[in-house]
Amino acid sequence: MALLNGMGYKNYMLSQDLRYASFVMEENYYLNVLCFFDERTTVSSDAQMNGFVTYIKEKLSYGKDKDVHFLRVICADSAYIIQRCDNRKENEWYIDTATAKLIVPEWSIEDFYGLRGKLDILLAESGFDMGIAEAVRVEAEKKQKAIESNPAILKPKKNSTAVMSYDKSSVPWLTFGLIIANVVMYLMQVTGIVNEDAYVLTNDIIGKPLEWYRFLTYGFLHGSLAHIVNNMIVLYAAGSALEKMSGRVAYTVVYFVSLIAGGFFSVWYHTNVGILYTSLGASGAIYGLTGGVIAGIVMLGYMRRRETVIRVLIAVALLFIPVNASDGSTVDFAAHLGGFVAGFVLEGIMLIIVSLLEGKKTKR
């Protein structure tokens, strides 16, 4: 399998009886996995293949926050392939052992990250009857040239579900940057370098247009050590999930729009009910991030990895733990609600827009 190695695939797991083998290509934010099965395995039990794929998926996913893409390639005679095609499995290709020819059913993915043409070439060079091999080689080279001249073919077919690109970096740098900014501002508060009274939200802020910067600055101030620790834990949990799901641009928009929306709703609510108050803290923006992640769960089915699910559940739980500021003031639930609604709606709108744009590209 030198050609697969040349494409970046490495032999990952091989059964002792040589009935199945797997090859893995790992990138920063995804894993491509090829699972080859011979006819002995497929005839004996379909459960063997499913068990092998499940086992590999669990091993590869453990401790990694990456998408795992699978393709099963079954090597069998034409009679079994015809029988197998009745299952109409989307991620399954076949190799006819009699002709050394790759068979890709019309309901399966058209290509698997540029693999199809190269696999055809590999089969042509694998030592089968030279007359057949030469015919396969010519056809394979034509297909490969067509693929290379049209990069759009390199990607698997997409379904109608909205798609958001992952950030290529597996490290949530933007989330870490926001955590550092909040911690630095808190240290400047407690040391007296920053006068928080000049940057928090108050009831009269609407009538002071020159001080509307407070709708941003209030979100980088905190009332106590417990307040900032709680918020930063939740910021990492929800923020890192949304940053990888939507990318840094969408993440930034959700964070700051949710922060501002939470502040506006808080001022409006407290002013209308006649409560004099001041507000500070990043939780309005963090609720927005959580709302964005939930929008992603609803529209994308994003939560496929156990550690990500656990992290976001912890985030949601912590958001409902009331943490009082050092002066005994209570939680600003109005800012939380405003931020959450803004984040959920904004992320949902962006996902719909991306889905529509992806649909137009596919039609072209």
C-alpha positions as CSV (number, residue, x, y, z in Angstrom):
1,M,0.0,0.0,0.0
2,A,2.8,2.4,-0.9
3,L,0.4,4.6,-2.8
4,L,-1.8,5.0,0.4
5,N,1.3,5.9,2.4
6,G,2.2,8.5,-0.3
7,M,-1.3,10.1,0.3
8,G,-0.6,10.4,4.0
9,Y,-2.4,7.2,5.2
10,K,-0.6,5.0,7.7
11,N,-1.4,1.3,8.5
12,Y,-3.4,1.5,11.7
13,M,-4.7,-1.9,12.5
14,L,-4.5,-5.3,10.8
15,S,-6.2,-8.5,11.9
16,Q,-4.1,-11.6,12.5
17,D,-6.0,-13.6,9.9
18,L,-5.6,-10.7,7.4
19,R,-9.4,-10.5,6.9
20,Y,-9.5,-6.7,7.6
21,A,-7.2,-3.8,7.8
22,S,-7.4,-0.1,8.4
23,F,-5.5,3.0,7.3
24,V,-5.6,6.4,8.9
25,M,-4.7,9.9,7.7
26,E,-4.7,12.4,10.6
27,E,-4.9,16.2,10.1
28,N,-5.2,19.0,12.7
29,Y,-9.0,18.8,12.8
30,Y,-10.1,15.6,11.3
31,L,-9.2,11.9,10.7
32,N,-9.8,9.9,7.5
33,V,-10.1,6.2,8.1
34,L,-10.1,3.5,5.4
35,C,-11.3,0.0,6.4
36,F,-10.7,-2.8,4.0
37,F,-12.6,-6.1,4.4
38,D,-12.2,-9.3,2.4
39,E,-15.0,-11.6,1.3
40,R,-14.4,-14.1,4.2
41,T,-15.3,-11.4,6.7
42,T,-18.3,-10.1,4.9
43,V,-19.8,-13.5,4.2
44,S,-19.3,-14.7,7.8
45,S,-21.0,-11.8,9.5
46,D,-21.8,-8.1,8.9
47,A,-21.5,-7.6,12.6
48,Q,-17.7,-8.3,12.4
49,M,-17.3,-5.3,10.1
50,N,-19.5,-3.1,12.3
51,G,-17.6,-4.2,15.4
52,F,-14.3,-3.5,13.8
53,V,-15.3,0.0,12.7
54,T,-16.8,0.8,16.1
55,Y,-13.7,-0.3,17.9
56,I,-11.4,1.8,15.7
57,K,-13.7,4.8,16.0
58,E,-13.7,4.7,19.8
59,K,-9.9,4.3,19.9
60,L,-9.3,7.2,17.5
61,S,-11.9,9.5,19.1
62,Y,-10.7,9.0,22.7
63,G,-9.1,12.2,24.0
64,K,-9.3,14.0,20.6
65,D,-11.8,16.6,19.5
66,K,-11.8,15.8,15.8
67,D,-14.2,14.7,13.1
68,V,-13.7,11.1,12.1
69,H,-14.6,10.2,8.4
70,F,-15.0,6.5,7.6
71,L,-15.0,4.6,4.3
72,R,-15.5,0.8,4.1
73,V,-14.0,-1.0,1.1
74,I,-15.2,-4.5,0.6
75,C,-13.2,-6.9,-1.6
76,A,-15.5,-9.6,-2.9
77,D,-16.7,-11.4,-6.0
78,S,-19.3,-9.8,-8.2
79,A,-22.1,-12.0,-7.0
80,Y,-21.6,-10.9,-3.4
81,I,-21.2,-7.3,-4.4
82,I,-24.6,-7.3,-6.2
83,Q,-26.2,-8.8,-3.1
84,R,-24.4,-6.3,-0.8
85,C,-25.6,-3.4,-2.9
86,D,-29.1,-4.0,-1.7
87,N,-28.1,-2.5,1.6
88,R,-27.4,0.9,-0.1
89,K,-24.9,1.9,2.5
90,E,-23.6,5.5,1.9
91,N,-20.0,5.0,3.0
92,E,-19.2,1.7,1.4
93,W,-17.3,1.0,-1.8
94,Y,-16.4,-2.4,-3.4
95,I,-13.5,-4.0,-5.2
96,D,-14.3,-6.8,-7.6
97,T,-11.6,-9.4,-6.9
98,A,-12.1,-11.0,-10.4
99,T,-11.4,-7.8,-12.3
100,A,-9.5,-5.7,-9.8
101,K,-11.9,-2.9,-10.5
102,L,-13.3,-0.4,-8.0
103,I,-17.1,-0.2,-7.8
104,V,-18.7,3.0,-6.4
105,P,-22.5,2.7,-6.2
106,E,-24.5,5.8,-7.2
107,W,-25.9,6.2,-3.7
108,S,-22.5,6.1,-2.0
109,I,-20.2,9.1,-1.7
110,E,-18.7,10.0,-5.0
111,D,-15.2,10.5,-3.8
112,F,-13.4,10.3,-0.5
113,Y,-10.9,13.2,-0.3
114,G,-9.3,12.4,-3.6
115,L,-9.0,8.7,-3.0
116,R,-11.1,7.3,-5.9
117,G,-8.9,7.9,-8.9
118,K,-5.7,6.9,-7.0
119,L,-7.3,3.7,-5.7
120,D,-8.1,2.8,-9.3
121,I,-4.5,3.3,-10.2
122,L,-3.4,1.2,-7.3
123,L,-5.6,-1.6,-8.4
124,A,-4.2,-1.4,-12.0
125,E,-0.7,-1.9,-10.6
126,S,-1.6,-4.6,-8.1
127,G,-0.6,-7.6,-10.3
128,F,-3.9,-8.8,-11.8
129,D,-4.2,-10.0,-15.4
130,M,-2.2,-7.5,-17.5
131,G,-4.9,-7.1,-20.1
132,I,-7.5,-6.1,-17.5
133,A,-4.9,-4.1,-15.5
134,E,-4.0,-2.0,-18.6
135,A,-7.6,-1.2,-19.3
136,V,-8.2,-0.2,-15.7
137,R,-5.1,1.9,-15.7
138,V,-6.2,3.9,-18.7
139,E,-9.6,4.5,-17.3
140,A,-8.2,5.4,-13.8
141,E,-5.8,7.9,-15.2
142,K,-8.6,9.7,-17.1
143,K,-10.7,9.8,-13.9
144,Q,-7.7,11.1,-11.9
145,K,-7.1,13.9,-14.4
146,A,-10.7,14.9,-14.2
147,I,-10.6,15.0,-10.4
148,E,-7.4,17.1,-10.3
149,S,-8.9,19.6,-12.8
150,N,-12.0,20.1,-10.6
151,P,-11.1,20.5,-6.9
152,A,-14.8,20.4,-5.9
153,I,-14.9,16.7,-6.7
154,L,-12.3,16.0,-4.0
155,K,-14.9,16.5,-1.3
156,P,-17.6,13.9,-0.4
157,K,-21.2,14.7,-1.3
158,K,-22.9,16.9,1.3
159,N,-26.4,16.4,2.5
160,S,-28.9,19.1,3.0
161,T,-27.8,19.7,6.7
162,A,-26.1,23.0,7.4
163,V,-22.4,22.8,7.4
164,M,-19.9,25.0,9.4
165,S,-16.2,24.6,8.8
166,Y,-14.0,23.7,11.7
167,D,-11.1,25.9,12.5
168,K,-8.0,24.2,11.3
169,S,-6.3,24.7,14.6
170,S,-7.3,22.2,17.3
171,V,-6.3,24.8,20.0
172,P,-9.0,27.3,20.8
173,W,-6.6,30.3,20.8
174,L,-9.4,32.9,20.7
175,T,-11.0,31.4,23.8
176,F,-7.7,31.4,25.6
177,G,-7.1,35.0,24.6
178,L,-10.5,36.1,26.0
179,I,-9.7,34.3,29.3
180,I,-6.4,36.1,29.6
181,A,-8.0,39.4,28.8
182,N,-10.6,38.9,31.6
183,V,-8.0,37.7,34.1
184,V,-5.7,40.7,33.4
185,M,-8.6,43.1,33.8
186,Y,-9.6,41.5,37.1
187,L,-6.1,41.9,38.4
188,M,-6.1,45.5,37.3
189,Q,-9.4,45.9,39.3
190,V,-8.2,44.4,42.5
191,T,-4.9,46.4,42.4
192,G,-6.7,49.7,41.8
193,I,-5.2,50.3,38.4
194,V,-8.7,50.3,36.8
195,N,-11.6,52.2,38.4
196,E,-14.5,49.9,37.8
197,D,-17.1,52.6,38.4
198,A,-16.1,54.2,35.1
199,Y,-16.7,51.0,33.1
200,V,-19.7,49.1,34.6
201,L,-23.3,49.4,33.4
202,T,-25.8,51.6,35.3
203,N,-29.5,52.5,34.8
204,D,-28.7,55.9,33.3
205,I,-26.3,54.7,30.6
206,I,-28.9,55.0,27.7
207,G,-28.9,58.8,28.3
208,K,-25.1,59.0,28.0
209,P,-24.1,58.2,24.4
210,L,-20.5,59.1,25.1
211,E,-20.3,56.3,27.6
212,W,-21.9,53.5,25.5
213,Y,-18.4,51.9,25.5
214,R,-19.6,50.4,28.8
215,F,-21.7,47.9,26.9
216,L,-18.4,46.3,26.1
217,T,-16.2,47.1,29.1
218,Y,-18.6,45.8,31.7
219,G,-18.1,42.3,30.3
220,F,-14.4,42.3,31.2
221,L,-14.9,43.2,34.9
222,H,-15.8,40.9,37.7
223,G,-17.1,41.3,41.3
224,S,-15.1,38.6,43.1
225,L,-12.6,35.8,42.7
226,A,-15.4,33.2,42.7
227,H,-17.2,35.2,40.1
228,I,-14.3,35.3,37.6
229,V,-13.3,31.6,38.3
230,N,-16.8,30.4,37.6
231,N,-17.1,32.5,34.4
232,M,-13.7,31.5,33.0
233,I,-14.4,27.8,33.5
234,V,-17.6,28.1,31.6
235,L,-16.0,30.3,29.0
236,Y,-13.4,27.6,28.2
237,A,-16.0,24.8,28.2
238,A,-18.6,26.5,25.9
239,G,-16.2,28.8,24.0
240,S,-13.7,26.1,22.9
241,A,-16.6,24.0,21.6
242,L,-18.1,26.9,19.6
243,E,-14.7,28.1,18.3
244,K,-14.0,24.7,16.8
245,M,-17.6,24.3,15.5
246,S,-18.0,27.7,13.8
247,G,-14.6,29.2,13.4
248,R,-13.1,32.3,14.9
249,V,-14.9,34.9,12.9
250,A,-18.4,33.6,13.7
251,Y,-17.3,33.0,17.3
252,T,-16.1,36.6,17.7
253,V,-19.4,37.9,16.3
254,V,-21.5,35.7,18.7
255,Y,-19.4,36.7,21.7
256,F,-19.5,40.5,21.4
257,V,-23.0,40.7,20.0
258,S,-24.2,38.6,22.9
259,L,-22.3,40.7,25.4
260,I,-23.9,44.0,24.0
261,A,-27.3,42.4,23.7
262,G,-27.2,41.1,27.3
263,G,-26.2,44.6,28.5
264,F,-29.0,46.3,26.7
265,F,-31.6,43.9,27.9
266,S,-30.3,44.2,31.5
267,V,-30.5,48.0,31.4
268,W,-33.9,48.0,29.8
269,Y,-35.3,45.4,32.3
270,H,-34.0,47.0,35.5
271,T,-34.9,50.5,34.4
272,N,-38.5,49.5,33.6
273,V,-39.0,47.7,36.9
274,G,-37.5,50.6,38.8
275,I,-34.4,48.8,40.2
276,L,-31.3,50.8,40.6
277,Y,-28.3,48.6,39.9
278,T,-24.8,48.2,38.4
279,S,-23.8,45.3,36.3
280,L,-20.4,43.7,35.5
281,G,-19.2,40.3,34.3
282,A,-18.7,38.2,31.1
283,S,-21.6,35.9,31.7
284,G,-23.9,37.6,29.2
285,A,-21.4,36.9,26.5
286,I,-20.8,33.4,27.8
287,Y,-24.5,32.6,27.8
288,G,-24.4,33.7,24.2
289,L,-21.7,31.2,23.4
290,T,-23.7,28.5,25.1
291,G,-26.8,29.5,23.1
292,G,-24.6,29.3,20.0
293,V,-23.5,25.8,20.8
294,I,-27.0,24.7,21.5
295,A,-28.0,26.1,18.1
296,G,-25.3,24.0,16.6
297,I,-26.5,20.9,18.4
298,V,-30.0,21.5,17.1
299,M,-29.1,22.2,13.5
300,L,-25.9,20.2,12.9
301,G,-26.0,17.4,15.4
302,Y,-22.6,18.6,16.4
303,M,-22.1,16.7,19.7
304,R,-20.7,13.4,18.5
305,R,-17.8,13.1,20.9
306,R,-18.2,12.3,24.5
307,E,-15.7,14.7,26.0
308,T,-17.3,17.6,24.1
309,V,-20.7,16.6,25.3
310,I,-19.5,16.4,28.9
311,R,-17.7,19.8,28.6
312,V,-20.8,21.7,27.4
313,L,-23.0,20.0,30.0
314,I,-20.6,21.2,32.7
315,A,-20.8,24.7,31.1
316,V,-24.6,24.7,31.2
317,A,-24.7,23.5,34.8
318,L,-22.2,26.1,36.0
319,L,-24.1,28.9,34.4
320,F,-27.0,28.1,36.7
321,I,-24.9,28.2,39.9
322,P,-25.5,31.7,41.4
323,V,-22.3,33.3,42.3
324,N,-22.6,36.6,44.3
325,A,-20.2,39.4,43.9
326,S,-18.0,40.6,46.7
327,D,-20.4,43.3,47.8
328,G,-23.3,40.8,48.2
329,S,-25.1,41.8,45.0
330,T,-27.0,39.1,43.1
331,V,-26.7,37.6,39.7
332,D,-27.9,39.7,36.7
333,F,-30.2,37.1,35.1
334,A,-31.5,39.7,32.6
335,A,-28.1,40.0,31.0
336,H,-27.9,36.2,31.0
337,L,-31.2,35.8,29.2
338,G,-30.4,38.6,26.7
339,G,-27.0,37.1,25.9
340,F,-28.4,33.6,25.5
341,V,-31.2,34.5,23.1
342,A,-28.8,36.7,21.1
343,G,-26.2,33.9,20.8
344,F,-28.8,31.2,19.9
345,V,-30.5,33.3,17.2
346,L,-27.3,34.8,15.7
347,E,-25.6,31.4,15.4
348,G,-28.8,29.9,14.0
349,I,-29.0,32.6,11.3
350,M,-25.3,32.2,10.4
351,L,-25.8,28.4,10.1
352,I,-28.8,28.9,7.8
353,I,-26.8,31.4,5.6
354,V,-23.9,29.0,5.4
355,S,-26.3,26.2,4.4
356,L,-27.8,28.3,1.6
357,L,-24.4,29.3,0.3
358,E,-23.2,25.6,0.4
359,G,-26.4,24.6,-1.5
360,K,-25.6,27.2,-4.3
361,K,-22.1,25.9,-4.6
362,T,-23.2,22.3,-4.8
363,K,-25.7,23.2,-7.7
364,R,-22.9,24.9,-9.6
